[in-house]
Amino acid sequence: MSSQIPRRKRRLAAASLGILLVPVIGYGAATLAAGEATVATETFTNVVTYTIPTETETETSPPVTVTETVTETETGTQPTTTEPPPTTTEPPTTTEPPPSSAVTVSSSGNDTACTRNGPPCLSFQRAYQLSECGETIDVLPGSYPAMTLREIPALSACTANVVFDADGATLNGGIAFGDNNAGSGPANPDTNAPDRLTIRGLAYSRTMVMWGDATFITVEDVSGGSVLIQGAQDVTIRDSEFGPCPSFPEVCSRFFILDGFAEGEPTRTARILVEGNTIHDYTITRASDHWECVFATGGQDVTIRGNKVFNCDTYDLVMGDNGASAGFSRWIVENNWFGDTCCFGGMRSTGGTSRESAVNLYALTDAVIRFNSFAPGQKVTNEGGGSVSNVRIVGNLLGAAGACASGATYSFNLIRGGTCGTGSMSIVSMPYVNASSAAAMDFHLLPGSVAEAFVTGTSSDASLDFDFDGEPRQAPRDAGSDER
């Protein structure tokens, strides 16, 4: 509804490297990185390699609880007088400021000497070992190396997250939740990822990786290169900024949501929320590369909501099954702004061909794509030859016409230059405040546009309660991400 999007302050870290992920995706006759095989038509290959800094850590005894008891006693008597007692006013009750965090991290800290309520630690892992359920760890502003967090069983049993409050802290590399065991696989799954963790305010230059059995992870108000989720469950990523990430030299991966079973993890990727983020500038900088902003190979109960995605090569979002054991269940893509895409086998800097492929279904089942706003020239497509079923495309503002994506059903969409499915209408231009396909985009609706009250459907897919800004929707709903 509003013309401004509330966004927390953003921080971009541009530093040297710590975690390196080099996924290679190929479609058709696209050429892969040197030494890799060409991917034939209708074949999907996902290769993830990585370098994680070696850390030597010794688990310590359980955290020591320090309890301080302060008792205050007040005594006194009122003087006796024959006159009426004077009116008295009780002094205002004062509230002492909350104590500082019991555990702190500093770029000048020492993991051997740090204690609770004492000297700071240097690593996140040591501070995590010293923390207690629901506690906030204060990460002081400064520059840090890459970090790895591993499971502490007592903290995994908590019902409240341990919070790393890291506003002003920058990692010169990435952060990993658990170790990747020699590329994982059924015989060697990743099982030492931490649980019940919140990362807040952190800046990092490479990739945040959630391996294996990580659960109940919240990431908010961070800025970094990218994210990789593989087998993690109950993950929320919100109000953050990811990118830029060039394809070469690769300093960070794409934003990956990978099905855990297909990658040999002990758990299937499930209950993932990606909300309110800006994901941008994942660009091809080597002509042979294939690159996009968000790549998914499966997962259950995944919601991608209210994000701003732009300057992505070759897709803003591609969803493709990565094998017989992978799969999509109950995916929701709603209230997003999808910007321009460019280049397959070329680069923007050398005149790469503009594309109309903001969202590629590739091989997708059981998903609804609803109430999104697409830049002029952008649409939903089905490239790569995969099978698509039970995919519903409802109430969107689509910036390009052409063939309907095979295997999907369309209803109540406004489409620039054409129609598709039931209840759709062709429009000449996109009714946005600013129809830019890049950073300046503002896909709130102009007053009086044809999108207002356009979606008259009453199915559950057409009955979205809120818009891009979190404002309530009313029936009949406006098409696209904004409800005026």
C-alpha positions as CSV (number, residue, x, y, z in Angstrom):
1,M,0.0,0.0,0.0
2,S,2.6,2.5,1.0
3,S,4.9,4.1,-1.6
4,Q,8.0,3.2,0.5
5,I,9.1,-0.2,1.6
6,P,10.3,-0.4,5.2
7,R,13.8,-1.9,5.1
8,R,16.3,-2.2,7.8
9,K,19.7,-0.7,7.2
10,R,21.9,-2.7,4.9
11,R,25.5,-3.6,5.1
12,L,27.5,-5.1,2.3
13,A,30.8,-6.9,3.2
14,A,33.4,-6.9,0.5
15,A,36.4,-8.8,1.9
16,S,38.4,-11.8,1.1
17,L,37.3,-15.4,1.2
18,G,36.4,-18.1,3.7
19,I,33.7,-20.4,2.3
20,L,33.7,-21.1,-1.4
21,L,30.8,-22.8,-3.1
22,V,31.1,-23.4,-6.8
23,P,27.8,-24.9,-8.1
24,V,27.6,-25.6,-11.8
25,I,24.3,-25.7,-13.5
26,G,23.8,-26.6,-17.1
27,Y,20.9,-26.6,-19.5
28,G,20.9,-27.6,-23.1
29,A,24.2,-27.0,-24.7
30,A,25.5,-24.5,-22.2
31,T,29.3,-24.9,-21.6
32,L,30.3,-25.5,-18.0
33,A,33.4,-24.6,-16.1
34,A,36.7,-26.0,-17.3
35,G,37.0,-29.7,-16.6
36,E,33.3,-30.3,-16.3
37,A,31.2,-32.2,-18.7
38,T,28.7,-30.6,-21.1
39,V,25.1,-31.1,-19.8
40,A,22.8,-32.6,-22.4
41,T,19.3,-31.3,-23.1
42,E,16.8,-32.2,-20.4
43,T,19.5,-33.1,-17.9
44,F,20.0,-31.2,-14.7
45,T,23.3,-31.4,-12.8
46,N,24.1,-29.7,-9.6
47,V,27.7,-29.8,-8.4
48,V,28.6,-28.1,-5.2
49,T,32.2,-27.8,-4.2
50,Y,33.4,-25.7,-1.3
51,T,36.4,-24.8,0.9
52,I,35.8,-24.4,4.6
53,P,38.5,-23.0,6.8
54,T,40.0,-25.6,9.1
55,E,39.2,-25.0,12.7
56,T,40.7,-26.8,15.7
57,E,38.3,-26.6,18.6
58,T,38.0,-28.5,21.9
59,E,34.7,-29.0,23.4
60,T,34.6,-27.8,27.0
61,S,32.5,-28.7,30.0
62,P,28.9,-27.5,30.2
63,P,28.3,-23.8,30.7
64,V,28.9,-22.5,34.2
65,T,25.9,-20.7,35.6
66,V,26.7,-17.6,37.7
67,T,23.9,-16.4,40.0
68,E,24.1,-13.1,41.9
69,T,21.6,-12.3,44.6
70,V,21.2,-8.8,45.9
71,T,18.9,-8.1,48.8
72,E,17.9,-4.5,49.6
73,T,16.1,-3.5,52.9
74,E,14.6,-0.2,53.7
75,T,13.6,0.8,57.2
76,G,12.2,4.0,58.7
77,T,9.4,5.6,60.8
78,Q,7.2,8.5,60.3
79,P,7.5,11.3,63.0
80,T,4.5,11.7,65.3
81,T,2.7,15.1,64.9
82,T,-0.5,16.7,66.0
83,E,-1.0,18.3,62.6
84,P,-2.3,16.4,59.6
85,P,0.5,14.4,58.1
86,P,2.0,16.1,55.0
87,T,1.2,14.7,51.6
88,T,4.1,12.7,50.4
89,T,5.0,11.5,46.9
90,E,6.7,8.2,46.5
91,P,9.9,8.5,44.5
92,P,9.5,7.1,41.0
93,T,10.4,3.5,40.5
94,T,13.6,3.2,38.6
95,T,14.5,0.3,36.3
96,E,18.1,-0.6,36.1
97,P,19.4,-1.1,32.6
98,P,19.6,-4.8,31.6
99,P,23.0,-6.4,32.3
100,S,25.4,-6.7,29.3
101,S,25.5,-10.1,27.7
102,A,27.1,-12.8,29.8
103,V,29.0,-14.0,26.7
104,T,30.7,-11.7,24.2
105,V,32.8,-12.0,21.1
106,S,35.5,-9.6,20.1
107,S,37.9,-9.5,17.2
108,S,40.6,-9.2,19.9
109,G,39.2,-11.9,22.0
110,N,40.8,-15.1,23.2
111,D,39.0,-18.5,23.1
112,T,41.3,-19.9,25.8
113,A,40.8,-17.1,28.3
114,C,37.2,-16.2,27.6
115,T,34.5,-16.9,30.3
116,R,31.0,-16.0,31.2
117,N,30.8,-12.5,32.5
118,G,34.5,-12.2,31.8
119,P,36.9,-11.7,28.9
120,P,35.4,-12.0,25.3
121,C,35.9,-15.0,23.0
122,L,37.3,-14.8,19.5
123,S,35.2,-17.4,17.8
124,F,31.4,-17.9,17.5
125,Q,31.8,-21.5,18.4
126,R,33.5,-20.9,21.8
127,A,30.9,-18.3,22.7
128,Y,28.2,-20.7,21.8
129,Q,29.7,-23.3,24.0
130,L,29.6,-20.9,27.0
131,S,26.0,-19.7,26.3
132,E,22.7,-20.9,27.8
133,C,19.2,-21.4,26.4
134,G,17.6,-18.2,25.1
135,E,20.7,-16.1,25.8
136,T,22.0,-13.3,23.6
137,I,25.7,-13.3,22.7
138,D,27.0,-9.8,22.0
139,V,29.3,-9.8,18.9
140,L,31.2,-6.6,19.1
141,P,31.8,-4.5,16.0
142,G,34.9,-5.5,14.1
143,S,36.4,-7.6,11.4
144,Y,36.4,-11.4,11.9
145,P,37.5,-14.5,9.9
146,A,35.0,-17.1,8.5
147,M,33.1,-19.0,11.2
148,T,31.7,-22.5,11.7
149,L,29.1,-23.3,14.3
150,R,28.7,-26.9,15.4
151,E,26.0,-28.6,17.5
152,I,26.0,-28.4,21.3
153,P,23.5,-31.1,22.4
154,A,22.4,-29.3,25.5
155,L,21.5,-26.2,23.5
156,S,19.8,-28.2,20.8
157,A,17.3,-29.3,23.5
158,C,16.4,-25.6,24.3
159,T,13.0,-24.2,23.5
160,A,14.4,-20.7,23.0
161,N,17.1,-19.7,20.5
162,V,20.6,-18.5,21.4
163,V,21.0,-15.2,19.6
164,F,24.1,-13.8,18.1
165,D,23.6,-10.0,18.0
166,A,26.2,-8.9,15.5
167,D,25.3,-5.5,14.4
168,G,28.5,-3.9,13.1
169,A,30.5,-7.1,12.9
170,T,31.8,-8.3,9.5
171,L,33.1,-11.8,8.5
172,N,35.8,-11.8,5.9
173,G,34.4,-15.0,4.5
174,G,31.3,-17.0,5.2
175,I,29.6,-18.8,8.0
176,A,28.7,-22.5,8.2
177,F,26.2,-24.3,10.3
178,G,27.9,-27.7,10.7
179,D,30.5,-29.4,8.6
180,N,30.1,-30.9,5.1
181,N,31.4,-34.4,5.3
182,A,33.5,-34.9,2.2
183,G,30.6,-33.8,0.0
184,S,28.1,-35.7,2.1
185,G,26.2,-38.6,0.6
186,P,24.1,-41.5,2.0
187,A,27.1,-43.1,3.6
188,N,28.5,-40.0,5.2
189,P,25.7,-37.5,6.0
190,D,26.1,-34.2,7.8
191,T,24.9,-34.5,11.4
192,N,26.7,-32.0,13.5
193,A,24.8,-28.8,12.6
194,P,23.6,-26.6,15.5
195,D,20.0,-26.0,16.4
196,R,18.0,-23.2,18.0
197,L,20.2,-20.3,16.7
198,T,19.4,-16.8,15.6
199,I,21.9,-14.7,13.7
200,R,21.1,-11.0,13.7
201,G,22.8,-7.9,12.1
202,L,25.8,-9.8,10.7
203,A,27.7,-8.8,7.5
204,Y,29.7,-11.4,5.6
205,S,31.3,-11.6,2.2
206,R,30.7,-15.1,1.0
207,T,28.0,-17.7,1.8
208,M,26.0,-18.8,4.8
209,V,25.7,-22.6,4.6
210,M,23.2,-24.7,6.6
211,W,24.2,-28.3,6.2
212,G,22.4,-31.5,7.2
213,D,20.3,-31.5,10.4
214,A,20.3,-27.8,11.4
215,T,16.9,-26.9,12.8
216,F,15.1,-23.8,14.1
217,I,17.5,-21.3,12.6
218,T,16.5,-17.6,12.2
219,V,18.6,-15.2,10.1
220,E,17.5,-11.5,10.1
221,D,18.9,-8.1,9.1
222,V,22.1,-9.6,7.7
223,S,24.0,-8.7,4.6
224,G,26.0,-11.2,2.7
225,G,26.9,-12.9,-0.5
226,S,24.4,-15.7,-0.5
227,V,22.8,-18.6,1.4
228,L,22.8,-22.4,0.9
229,I,20.2,-24.5,2.7
230,Q,20.6,-28.3,2.3
231,G,18.6,-30.5,4.6
232,A,17.9,-27.9,7.2
233,Q,14.4,-27.5,8.7
234,D,12.4,-24.7,10.3
235,V,14.5,-21.9,8.8
236,T,13.5,-18.3,8.6
237,I,15.5,-15.8,6.5
238,R,14.1,-12.3,6.5
239,D,14.7,-8.5,6.2
240,S,18.2,-9.1,4.8
241,E,20.2,-8.3,1.7
242,F,22.1,-10.8,-0.5
243,G,24.4,-10.0,-3.4
244,P,26.1,-9.0,-5.5
245,C,27.6,-12.4,-6.5
246,P,29.4,-12.5,-9.8
247,S,29.8,-15.9,-11.5
248,F,33.6,-15.5,-11.9
249,P,35.7,-15.2,-10.0
250,E,33.2,-16.7,-7.7
251,V,33.3,-15.2,-4.2
252,C,29.8,-16.5,-3.2
253,S,27.3,-19.0,-4.5
254,R,23.8,-18.5,-5.7
255,F,21.0,-18.5,-3.2
256,F,20.4,-22.2,-3.0
257,I,17.5,-24.2,-1.5
258,L,18.6,-27.8,-2.1
259,D,16.6,-30.9,-1.3
260,G,18.4,-32.7,1.6
261,F,17.6,-36.3,0.5
262,A,18.9,-35.7,-3.0
263,E,22.2,-34.5,-1.6
264,G,22.6,-37.4,0.8
265,E,21.5,-35.5,4.0
266,P,19.8,-37.3,6.9
267,T,16.8,-34.9,6.6
268,R,14.7,-33.4,3.9
269,T,14.8,-29.6,3.5
270,A,11.5,-28.5,5.1
271,R,9.6,-25.5,6.5
272,I,11.6,-22.7,5.0
273,L,10.5,-19.1,5.0
274,V,12.4,-16.5,2.8
275,E,10.7,-13.2,3.4
276,G,11.3,-9.5,3.0
277,N,14.8,-9.8,1.5
278,T,16.5,-8.0,-1.3
279,I,18.4,-10.5,-3.6
280,H,20.2,-8.8,-6.4
281,D,23.1,-8.7,-8.9
282,Y,23.9,-12.4,-9.4
283,T,25.5,-11.8,-12.8
284,I,27.4,-13.7,-15.4
285,T,30.9,-12.4,-15.7
286,R,32.3,-15.4,-17.8
287,A,30.4,-16.1,-20.9
288,S,30.3,-19.9,-20.5
289,D,28.5,-19.6,-17.1
290,H,24.9,-20.2,-16.1
291,W,23.9,-18.1,-13.2
292,E,20.7,-17.1,-11.4
293,C,19.6,-15.5,-8.1
294,V,17.6,-18.3,-6.4
295,F,18.0,-22.0,-7.3
296,A,15.8,-24.7,-5.7
297,T,15.9,-28.4,-6.2
298,G,13.2,-29.4,-3.7
299,G,11.8,-29.1,-0.2
300,Q,8.6,-29.3,1.7
301,D,6.5,-26.4,3.0
302,V,8.7,-23.7,1.5
303,T,7.5,-20.1,1.3
304,I,9.2,-17.3,-0.7
305,R,7.3,-14.1,0.1
306,G,7.7,-10.4,-0.2
307,N,11.2,-10.3,-1.7
308,K,12.7,-7.9,-4.2
309,V,14.8,-9.7,-6.8
310,F,16.6,-8.1,-9.7
311,N,19.6,-8.1,-12.0
312,C,19.7,-11.9,-12.1
313,D,21.3,-14.0,-14.8
314,T,19.7,-16.3,-16.0
315,Y,16.6,-16.5,-13.7
316,D,15.3,-14.7,-10.7
317,L,14.0,-18.0,-9.4
318,V,14.3,-21.5,-10.9
319,M,12.7,-24.6,-9.4
320,G,13.9,-27.9,-10.6
321,D,13.8,-31.5,-9.3
322,N,17.3,-32.8,-8.7
323,G,16.6,-36.6,-8.9
324,A,14.2,-39.3,-8.1
325,S,14.5,-38.8,-4.3
326,A,14.0,-35.1,-4.4
327,G,10.7,-33.3,-4.7
328,F,8.6,-30.2,-4.1
329,S,5.7,-30.2,-1.7
330,R,3.5,-27.2,-0.8
331,W,5.6,-24.4,-2.2
332,I,4.3,-20.9,-2.1
333,V,5.8,-18.0,-4.1
334,E,3.8,-14.8,-3.3
335,N,4.0,-11.0,-3.1
336,N,7.4,-10.8,-4.6
337,W,8.9,-8.2,-7.0
338,F,10.7,-9.9,-9.9
339,G,13.1,-7.8,-12.0
340,D,14.9,-8.3,-15.2
341,T,16.9,-11.3,-16.4
342,C,19.6,-11.4,-19.0
343,C,22.0,-13.6,-20.8
344,F,22.3,-17.3,-21.5
345,G,25.8,-18.0,-23.0
346,G,26.6,-14.3,-22.8
347,M,27.2,-11.3,-20.5
348,R,25.5,-8.0,-20.0
349,S,28.8,-6.2,-20.4
350,T,29.2,-7.5,-23.9
351,G,25.6,-7.1,-25.0
352,G,24.1,-10.4,-23.8
353,T,20.5,-11.0,-24.9
354,S,17.8,-9.9,-22.6
355,R,15.5,-12.7,-21.4
356,E,11.9,-13.1,-20.3
357,S,12.6,-15.8,-17.7
358,A,12.1,-14.3,-14.2
359,V,10.6,-17.5,-12.9
360,N,11.4,-20.9,-14.5
361,L,9.4,-23.9,-13.4
362,Y,11.8,-26.4,-15.0
363,A,10.6,-29.5,-13.0
364,L,8.1,-28.5,-10.3
365,T,5.2,-30.1,-8.6
366,D,2.7,-28.9,-5.9
367,A,3.2,-25.1,-5.9
368,V,1.3,-21.9,-6.1
369,I,2.8,-18.7,-7.7
370,R,0.4,-15.9,-6.7
371,F,0.1,-12.2,-6.4
372,N,3.6,-11.4,-7.6
373,S,4.6,-8.3,-9.6
374,F,6.9,-8.9,-12.6
375,A,9.0,-6.3,-14.4
376,P,8.1,-5.4,-18.0
377,G,9.2,-8.2,-20.3
378,Q,9.3,-10.8,-17.5
379,K,7.1,-13.8,-17.0
380,V,6.8,-17.4,-15.8
381,T,8.4,-19.9,-18.2
382,N,9.2,-23.6,-18.4
383,E,12.7,-24.2,-19.8
384,G,14.8,-27.3,-19.5
385,G,12.3,-30.0,-20.4
386,G,11.3,-31.0,-16.9
387,S,7.9,-32.3,-15.8
388,V,5.5,-29.7,-14.2
389,S,2.3,-30.7,-12.4
390,N,-0.1,-29.2,-9.9
391,V,1.3,-25.7,-10.3
392,R,-1.2,-22.8,-10.1
393,I,-0.4,-19.3,-11.3
394,V,-2.9,-16.9,-9.8
395,G,-3.4,-13.1,-9.5
396,N,-0.1,-12.0,-10.8
397,L,1.0,-9.0,-12.9
398,L,3.0,-10.6,-15.7
399,G,5.2,-8.4,-17.8
400,A,5.3,-10.6,-20.9
401,A,3.0,-12.8,-22.9
402,G,3.9,-15.8,-25.1
403,A,3.2,-19.4,-24.6
404,C,1.7,-20.4,-21.2
405,A,4.2,-22.4,-19.1
406,S,3.4,-26.0,-19.9
407,G,2.0,-28.0,-17.0
408,A,0.7,-25.0,-15.1
409,T,-2.8,-23.6,-14.8
410,Y,-3.4,-19.8,-14.9
411,S,-6.2,-17.8,-13.4
412,F,-6.9,-14.1,-12.9
413,N,-3.6,-12.8,-14.2
414,L,-3.0,-9.5,-15.9
415,I,-0.6,-10.1,-18.7
416,R,1.3,-7.5,-20.8
417,G,0.5,-8.2,-24.4
418,G,-1.6,-11.3,-24.1
419,T,-3.8,-13.7,-22.1
420,C,-3.4,-17.1,-20.6
421,G,-5.9,-19.4,-18.8
422,T,-9.2,-18.3,-17.2
423,G,-10.1,-14.8,-16.0
424,S,-7.0,-13.2,-17.5
425,M,-6.7,-9.8,-19.3
426,S,-4.2,-8.3,-21.6
427,I,-2.7,-4.9,-20.7
428,V,-0.5,-2.5,-22.6
429,S,1.8,-1.4,-19.8
430,M,2.6,-2.3,-16.2
431,P,0.6,-0.1,-13.7
432,Y,3.5,0.5,-11.3
433,V,4.7,3.6,-9.5
434,N,8.1,2.9,-11.1
435,A,8.4,0.1,-13.7
436,S,12.2,0.0,-13.6
437,S,13.4,-3.6,-13.7
438,A,16.4,-3.0,-11.5
439,A,17.2,-1.3,-8.1
440,A,14.8,1.7,-8.7
441,M,11.8,-0.6,-9.1
442,D,8.7,0.3,-7.2
443,F,5.9,-2.1,-8.0
444,H,3.2,-0.5,-5.9
445,L,0.1,0.2,-7.9
446,L,-0.7,3.5,-9.5
447,P,-4.2,4.8,-8.3
448,G,-7.1,3.7,-10.4
449,S,-5.3,1.0,-12.3
450,V,-7.0,-2.0,-13.9
451,A,-5.3,-4.2,-11.3
452,E,-7.6,-2.9,-8.5
453,A,-10.2,-5.5,-7.5
454,F,-9.3,-7.6,-10.5
455,V,-9.0,-11.0,-8.8
456,T,-12.5,-12.2,-8.2
457,G,-11.7,-15.8,-7.6
458,T,-12.7,-17.3,-4.2
459,S,-10.4,-20.4,-4.1
460,S,-7.8,-20.7,-1.3
461,D,-5.1,-19.9,-3.9
462,A,-6.9,-16.6,-4.7
463,S,-7.6,-15.7,-1.0
464,L,-4.2,-14.2,0.1
465,D,-4.7,-12.1,3.3
466,F,-1.8,-9.7,3.1
467,D,0.2,-7.8,0.4
468,F,3.9,-7.0,-0.1
469,D,3.9,-4.4,2.7
470,G,2.0,-6.7,5.2
471,E,-1.2,-4.7,4.6
472,P,-4.5,-6.6,4.6
473,R,-6.2,-7.5,1.4
474,Q,-9.9,-7.5,0.8
475,A,-12.0,-9.3,-1.7
476,P,-12.0,-8.8,-4.6
477,R,-8.3,-8.5,-4.4
478,D,-5.9,-6.4,-6.5
479,A,-3.7,-8.3,-8.9
480,G,0.0,-8.3,-8.2
481,S,1.9,-7.7,-4.9
482,D,0.3,-4.5,-3.8
483,E,-3.2,-4.0,-2.4
484,R,-4.3,-0.3,-2.7
